[in-house]
Amino acid sequence: MSRLPRLDDVVVQTWVTAHPTWHLEDAHLIREIRTTDYPSGARLIQAQVTLAERLDHHPVVTLGYRKVRFELWTHDQGGLTQLDLDYAEGLEALLADEFADVVI
């Protein structure tokens, strides 16, 4: 698969402004999700595998007690690409469709 080019900072900032549950940290796109319990976080991680595989784009995911952290960037581009935004929007859809009852 041909990789997409790194996004311009203005494009990234515009996207982040439109998606307030996400923020930038060291040029990585971050989403921290609080869940009602630990098993819900684990189920969320398992559920996102289909999205990651479909896009061939895999986030860094950290599971803690009632918290899941997603960290996105395109490693081979050294920053954010359209793949990161596509993954983030796919994760938001997954949260709304399947996890709305366990996200705090």
trRosetta pair geometry for C-beta under 8 A, 3 or more apart (Angstrom, degrees):
i j d omega theta_ij theta_ji phi_ij phi_ji
1 56 5.6 134 19 75 158 156
3 74 6.8 137 -166 179 118 134
3 76 5.9 -103 -104 84 171 126
3 77 6.4 -166 152 -51 130 108
3 81 7.0 -86 174 -116 88 175
3 83 7.8 -56 -150 -20 75 139
4 74 7.4 -127 63 -98 87 168
4 77 7.5 -33 85 -61 62 154
4 81 4.3 137 87 177 105 126
4 82 4.8 -79 148 33 167 100
4 83 5.9 169 29 -23 125 93
5 77 6.9 141 -164 -134 32 133
5 81 6.6 159 89 -123 27 105
6 74 7.2 -153 -96 60 72 123
6 77 4.5 170 -68 166 89 118
6 78 6.8 -30 -86 68 138 75
6 79 4.4 56 -143 68 119 118
6 80 6.8 88 -154 66 73 45
6 81 5.9 -80 -104 -78 36 81
7 11 4.7 -114 179 82 108 127
7 12 5.2 126 107 -54 125 92
7 79 7.1 -137 41 126 71 111
7 80 5.0 -42 34 101 114 92
7 81 5.9 161 -25 -117 89 31
7 82 6.8 127 -68 -52 112 59
7 84 7.9 -107 0 46 130 116
7 85 7.6 79 -55 -25 156 123
8 11 4.6 93 63 3 84 105
8 12 7.2 -158 93 -5 44 86
9 12 5.6 -56 -148 38 35 112
9 13 6.1 32 157 -18 69 107
10 13 5.9 -54 -142 39 30 108
10 14 6.2 34 156 -21 63 107
11 14 5.8 -55 -149 35 27 112
11 15 6.5 27 153 -19 62 107
12 15 5.8 -58 -152 36 31 111
12 16 6.3 28 154 -17 67 107
12 24 7.1 75 149 -84 118 132
12 29 7.8 -133 -156 -75 106 106
12 80 5.3 104 -105 70 126 146
13 16 5.7 -52 -143 38 33 111
13 17 6.3 39 155 -22 65 105
13 24 7.8 -45 -94 -23 67 144
14 17 5.8 -53 -150 34 29 114
14 18 6.6 21 154 -12 62 109
15 18 5.9 -65 -153 42 31 107
15 19 6.2 -7 159 12 69 115
15 22 8.0 -28 129 80 89 140
15 85 5.7 -80 -154 -116 157 122
16 19 6.1 -76 -137 57 29 88
16 20 8.0 80 165 -93 60 37
16 22 5.7 -117 -129 98 75 101
16 23 6.6 80 -160 -122 120 36
16 24 5.9 -48 -98 -31 158 98
16 29 7.5 -149 -88 -123 102 94
17 20 7.6 5 -169 -73 29 74
19 22 4.7 18 117 24 110 114
19 88 6.9 76 157 144 166 129
19 89 8.0 -107 -97 -83 145 75
19 92 7.4 -107 -143 -68 119 150
21 31 6.0 38 132 -134 92 100
21 92 7.5 134 61 -105 137 108
22 29 5.7 -6 -175 -173 122 94
22 30 6.7 144 -160 72 68 45
22 31 5.1 -43 -100 -77 76 91
22 88 6.0 19 -86 -159 150 137
23 29 7.9 154 81 -153 27 52
23 30 5.4 -29 68 63 75 99
24 27 6.6 3 -170 -104 108 22
24 28 7.0 139 -156 66 61 39
24 29 6.5 -36 -99 -97 63 51
24 30 7.1 138 -119 13 13 93
25 28 5.5 -34 72 62 75 92
25 30 4.8 25 12 -19 117 139
25 71 7.8 -70 64 -126 116 102
27 73 6.7 68 122 -110 81 137
27 79 5.5 -64 166 -123 124 84
27 80 7.0 -143 172 -19 79 94
28 71 5.2 8 159 -170 135 93
28 72 6.4 150 -174 68 80 43
28 73 4.6 -80 -115 -38 78 119
28 80 7.7 150 -126 -64 32 96
29 71 7.4 145 76 -159 52 43
29 72 4.2 -23 63 63 103 105
29 73 6.7 152 13 -65 79 68
29 80 6.0 85 -30 -104 110 126
29 84 5.3 133 18 167 139 124
29 85 7.8 171 -76 -76 169 55
29 88 6.0 -72 142 -70 143 137
30 69 6.9 -20 -161 -168 94 94
30 70 7.1 153 -153 83 44 60
30 71 5.6 -6 -102 -105 77 71
30 72 7.7 -162 -68 22 35 76
31 69 7.4 161 84 -154 49 48
31 70 4.6 0 56 53 95 108
31 88 6.8 147 -32 -136 134 95
31 91 6.8 158 60 110 160 145
32 67 6.3 -7 -174 -168 96 103
32 68 7.4 166 -154 84 50 44
32 69 4.9 -13 -105 -104 79 80
32 70 7.8 -162 -74 24 36 66
33 41 7.6 160 94 -115 103 89
33 44 7.0 -129 94 158 147 168
33 67 7.0 152 80 -154 49 53
33 68 4.8 -12 59 59 102 91
33 69 7.7 -174 21 -78 69 34
33 70 7.5 37 -6 -5 107 101
33 95 7.2 -141 -122 -112 143 133
33 103 5.8 -60 -169 -131 106 104
34 66 5.8 19 -161 149 76 91
34 67 5.6 -25 -104 -97 61 75
34 103 7.0 103 76 -163 57 60
34 104 4.2 -54 103 57 107 109
35 38 7.6 134 85 -82 121 16
35 40 4.1 -169 173 94 133 118
35 41 4.6 -165 25 -58 148 82
35 44 6.8 -147 -78 -13 142 138
35 66 5.3 -146 64 -154 71 59
35 67 7.1 -165 16 -71 82 25
35 68 6.6 45 -20 -6 118 101
35 99 7.7 -61 -115 -176 106 117
35 102 5.1 12 -156 148 92 97
35 103 6.1 -46 -102 -99 65 47
35 104 6.6 170 -115 -3 10 92
36 40 5.6 70 49 4 82 157
36 66 7.1 -103 113 -132 9 102
36 101 8.0 -35 -13 134 140 64
36 102 4.7 -103 13 -151 107 71
36 103 7.9 -71 -24 -41 82 12
36 104 6.3 135 -69 -51 61 101
37 40 5.2 102 61 2 72 104
37 41 7.7 -135 102 -3 43 88
37 66 6.3 -45 -122 -92 16 89
37 102 7.4 -73 29 -154 76 110
38 41 5.8 -56 -157 33 38 112
38 42 6.6 35 151 -17 69 105
38 63 7.8 85 -157 170 80 108
38 65 5.7 -46 -83 -134 105 58
38 66 6.2 -65 -65 -52 59 57
39 42 5.4 -54 -148 38 39 113
39 43 6.3 41 153 -21 69 103
40 43 5.6 -52 -148 36 33 112
40 44 6.5 38 151 -23 64 103
40 99 7.1 121 -178 -146 103 103
40 102 3.9 -156 -152 172 146 145
41 44 5.5 -51 -150 32 33 115
41 45 6.7 35 152 -19 64 101
41 63 5.2 136 138 -142 121 98
41 64 7.6 -88 171 57 168 43
41 66 6.6 -170 -36 -123 130 19
41 67 6.7 19 -105 62 146 17
41 68 4.5 172 -151 -51 99 106
42 45 5.7 -50 -152 32 34 112
42 46 6.6 32 151 -15 64 104
42 63 6.3 57 -82 -144 65 152
43 46 5.7 -56 -150 39 35 110
43 47 6.1 35 153 -22 68 108
43 99 7.8 165 101 -100 107 109
44 47 5.6 -55 -143 36 30 112
44 48 6.4 29 159 -22 64 106
44 68 5.6 -127 86 -10 135 169
44 94 7.9 120 -149 131 80 119
44 95 7.7 27 -135 -96 118 78
44 99 5.7 46 -96 -101 104 153
44 102 7.8 -148 -52 92 113 128
45 48 6.1 -57 -150 31 28 108
45 49 7.6 49 149 -41 57 90
45 61 5.5 138 -126 148 103 148
45 63 6.0 -53 -46 -67 144 122
45 68 6.4 -159 -59 -133 92 134
46 49 6.0 -34 -170 -5 40 117
47 50 7.0 -44 178 18 47 105
47 94 6.1 153 131 -175 117 128
47 98 6.2 -164 -162 102 157 151
47 99 7.5 -177 56 -49 159 118
48 51 5.2 -52 -163 40 61 116
48 52 5.9 61 142 -22 82 104
48 59 7.6 -37 145 34 139 120
48 61 7.3 153 73 -88 143 149
48 70 7.9 -143 -155 -100 170 128
48 91 6.2 14 -121 -110 118 93
48 94 6.3 139 -92 105 75 171
49 52 5.6 -57 -145 40 33 111
49 53 6.1 29 159 -16 68 109
50 53 6.0 -58 -145 40 27 107
50 54 6.2 29 156 -22 63 108
51 54 5.8 -55 -144 34 27 111
51 55 6.4 8 163 -1 63 111
51 87 6.6 115 147 -141 112 73
51 90 4.6 154 -149 136 127 132
51 91 6.6 156 118 -70 168 65
51 94 6.3 -84 -43 -47 142 140
52 55 6.3 -68 -147 48 25 98
52 56 8.0 74 159 -100 56 9
52 57 6.2 -121 -149 80 63 54
52 58 4.7 67 -173 -104 123 65
52 59 6.7 -112 -102 9 119 78
52 87 7.0 43 -97 -132 63 118
53 56 7.0 21 -168 -77 34 49
55 83 6.0 134 169 -155 118 92
55 86 6.0 162 -122 109 136 120
55 87 5.6 -145 68 -79 169 88
55 90 7.1 -153 -40 6 133 160
57 74 7.4 -50 -136 -102 110 86
57 83 4.4 178 -95 171 153 119
57 84 7.3 -144 175 -74 140 46
57 86 7.5 99 41 76 155 106
57 87 5.2 -120 103 -62 126 129
59 70 4.9 3 155 -162 155 89
59 71 6.0 145 -176 64 95 46
59 72 5.0 -50 -112 -82 102 75
59 87 6.4 161 -49 153 108 146
60 70 7.5 136 75 -161 55 42
60 71 4.2 -21 63 62 104 108
60 72 7.9 -160 25 -67 75 33
61 68 6.6 -12 -168 -173 95 97
61 69 7.1 157 -155 81 45 56
61 70 5.8 -10 -103 -103 77 66
61 71 7.7 -163 -71 22 34 75
62 68 7.1 159 81 -157 52 49
62 69 4.3 -3 54 53 102 106
62 71 7.6 39 -5 -7 102 110
63 67 7.7 149 -160 88 41 57
63 68 5.6 -12 -105 -107 66 79
64 67 4.4 -8 66 64 104 101
64 68 7.6 -171 28 -77 69 35
64 69 7.5 38 1 -9 106 102
66 104 7.7 16 177 7 109 134
70 88 7.9 154 117 -106 137 75
70 91 6.5 18 -86 -142 178 168
72 80 7.2 62 120 -115 96 92
72 84 4.3 132 149 -145 122 100
72 87 5.9 173 -120 79 138 132
72 88 6.3 -105 5 -59 164 99
73 77 8.0 -139 165 70 80 91
73 78 7.8 -20 160 173 119 19
73 79 6.1 -81 -159 -161 107 18
73 80 5.7 -79 -125 -74 71 62
73 84 6.2 7 -105 -92 28 141
74 77 4.2 24 99 32 116 112
74 78 7.7 -26 88 21 75 25
74 79 6.7 -6 49 78 87 41
74 80 6.5 110 6 -136 93 21
74 81 4.2 14 -15 8 151 113
74 83 5.7 97 -84 57 118 122
74 84 6.1 -112 -37 -40 88 105
75 78 7.6 25 180 -69 30 40
77 80 7.9 -83 96 61 125 11
77 81 5.3 89 39 -48 163 118
80 84 4.6 -88 -148 45 84 153
80 85 7.3 78 174 -38 111 85
81 84 5.8 117 54 1 55 95
81 85 7.9 -118 110 6 40 89
82 85 5.5 -56 -153 41 44 110
82 86 6.0 47 150 -23 73 106
83 86 5.6 -55 -144 39 30 113
83 87 6.2 32 156 -20 65 105
84 87 5.8 -52 -147 35 29 110
84 88 6.3 30 154 -19 64 107
85 88 5.6 -53 -145 37 32 113
85 89 6.3 28 157 -15 65 106
86 89 6.0 -57 -146 40 28 107
86 90 6.2 30 153 -18 63 109
87 90 5.6 -60 -149 39 30 113
87 91 6.3 32 153 -22 66 104
88 91 5.7 -52 -148 34 30 112
88 92 6.6 33 152 -20 62 103
89 92 5.6 -48 -149 33 35 114
89 93 6.6 38 151 -19 64 102
90 93 5.6 -52 -150 35 35 112
90 94 6.4 37 150 -20 66 104
91 94 5.5 -52 -148 36 35 114
91 95 6.3 39 152 -21 66 103
92 95 5.6 -51 -148 34 32 113
92 96 6.4 27 155 -15 64 107
93 96 5.8 -58 -147 39 31 108
93 97 5.9 20 159 -13 67 115
94 97 6.0 -62 -138 44 25 104
94 98 5.8 -33 -177 32 65 112
94 99 6.8 33 136 6 74 112
95 98 7.4 -80 -121 55 12 72
95 99 4.8 -61 -141 62 53 112
95 100 6.8 99 151 -69 65 61
95 103 5.8 37 -166 -43 107 155
96 99 7.9 3 -10 52 14 72
96 100 5.7 37 -149 -67 37 109
97 100 7.6 140 31 -23 9 104
99 102 5.3 -70 -167 51 77 99
99 103 5.4 76 133 -32 98 105
100 103 6.3 -56 -134 31 27 107
